[in-house]
Each structure stands twice: as C-alpha cells, then as structure tokens.
C-alpha cells in the first residue's frame, strides 16, 4: 500500500526547498522545488505507482526514467540549487567568495534535510529525464527499502 505522508522531517525538508526556491526566484530566475514523501507497506516498490501518485495528470515516458546514484543526485543538486552571479555582470572577488559560502550552506542544509528524511546514500535512486525546465530541471525518486519510504524531489527553473 502506498500512502502520502507528512512527518515533521518532511516538513523541514519542504521548508528548505521553499526557501531555496524563493531565494533563487528573487535573485536569478523563476525556480520551484517540490518534495513529496510516501510510505510503502504491504507491497513492493513500483516506480510507475510512485510517479502516478506524485504527478497524477503528468504522463511520463517510461524510457526516460533510469537508475541513478547518490553521486549524480549530489552533483545535480549542487549544480542546480545555487545562486549564480552571472546575471549581474562583474562582481568583486569577495562578493563571489561570500556567495560561494552561502551556496555551500544552503545546499548542504538541503542535502542534510534530505538525509534526515531518507538515507539517500544507501537507497535506490531514479532520475526522470523528461522533466521540464528552460534553465535546469530534475525529478528524482529515492527509495529506502529498509525504511519503507520513498521521496520524490522535483525541481525546475526558467526565465
């Protein structure tokens, strides 16, 4: 049985996702990050069921869903969920250093919040490659069999 859940640790993760979305949207371009959590009991993990529950009206191309890894997840999060100064032309070296530190704090906070909800480094991870976004996009499905939990993280940005 697949059930949508909202424990406190998922609410904290949603808070991080909303803060990052707001920060990026107010400084660079429009961005959105959605997180959904599910418990899976009395049945096996079925990726199609998770995607249908997370996105009831979105028809996905199954051939564009592939196994991924914690490394690819980390790299994608670090690449996409950062503030870029390129919109502002030339900036000082100290400003770039401050922004780099801020990016690290924001991204590590998000990854830590993901890890509190689900141990993604020891989980099955899938990447849906048909996500839609002009600047960047991703949809990750992370399944922890031992906890009976699944996390869907969907993000996109455009001008």
JOPEBEL-V900078 format. One record per backbone hydrogen bond with DSSP energy under -0.5 kcal/mol. CO is the residue of the C=O (numbers start at 1). NH is the residue of the N-H. If there is no record, write none. Layout:
CO	NH
CO	NH
This chain:
1	3
1	41
3	39
5	37
7	10
7	11
8	12
9	13
10	14
11	15
12	16
13	17
14	18
15	19
16	20
17	21
18	22
19	23
20	24
21	25
22	26
23	27
24	27
24	28
24	29
30	158
32	156
34	154
36	152
37	5
38	150
39	3
39	41
46	49
46	50
47	51
48	52
49	53
50	54
51	55
55	58
57	59
58	60
60	62
61	64
62	65
64	66
64	129
66	127
69	73
70	74
71	75
72	76
73	77
74	78
75	79
76	80
77	81
80	82
84	87
85	88
86	89
92	96
93	97
94	98
95	99
96	100
97	101
98	102
99	103
100	104
101	105
102	106
103	107
104	108
105	109
106	110
107	111
108	112
109	113
110	114
111	115
112	116
113	117
114	118
118	120
119	122
120	123
124	143
125	68
126	141
127	66
127	129
128	131
131	133
136	157
138	155
139	128
140	153
141	126
142	151
143	124
143	145
144	148
144	149
148	40
149	144
150	38
151	142
151	153
152	36
152	154
153	140
154	34
155	138
156	32
157	135
157	136
158	30
